[in-house]
């Protein structure tokens, strides 16, 4: 195992990542990750990929990839020399490949020439069909002027009718006031305005960042914008519904499933992405966003309950019943367990 590979492996273990996890986060095949840790750079596709994969590996485990490439330049240079030797060997075969390419190109040209009459015939048929369609449309348009004149006459007569004039009444002052009056919510110290809705910060310093929604989840849209290559996970009531990665400047939108009570959002590393809710950027609680953020539904989210949905249908004759006749719902007496009245 090389010195560089040992350093990368120790940083990965310290982060708690397995090779399978790192493969999912970086999209680099597991065999290449193992080759980097063991220093077997000859197994890589080329010297360019050796440096690119090492830098991405280092950045993902919290190391500075550029500094590592400079520090272990000698080790990487020796691997690039070996790869250049193999490329020189392959270069001796270029003339024979070029000859085969010329032969294939000539064969393709001959095939196109052979099918040229068929292509011309198909083009002529398509042109005739297009001409017929235009001819039919022009004939149909010649029959429309009489109908359009009659429709215009009817519309003019309907405009001057007295009923249509009476409908244009000036708006009352109450209507104008109702249109101009808008209610804006009063924000508290921990409230954040996101679009037309409000988030309330309920967590304390040192805890996972937690926000409470002041409306149902259907009123909130979550967007993730990558600052770098990063893994994003979204959990709804403990069930993962988003398990993906995004790259720099990529935007991922998530709409919460109706009926969800809690949403947890996790990032591969905090500075890897920005989180916006209803188009409003959520500012980090500290230097970066915490790796896990929690959003909970409000206790009274405004959704209709079963009790609210029940409507009593009382007949008109029961509405006149006196208070003496009304005995209330049947209940059990506290001593003998028989039915009584409240």
Beta strands, then each sheet from edge to edge (+ up, - down):
strand 1: 191-194
strand 2: 197-201
strand 3: 209-213
strand 4: 221-226
strand 5: 230-236
strand 6: 239-246
strand 7: 251-255
strand 8: 262-267
strand 9: 273-277
strand 10: 280-281
strand 11: 292-296
strand 12: 330-332
strand 13: 339-341
sheet 1: 1+ 2- 3+ 11+ 8- 5+ 6-
sheet 2: 7+ 4- 9+ 10-
sheet 3: 12+ 13-
end
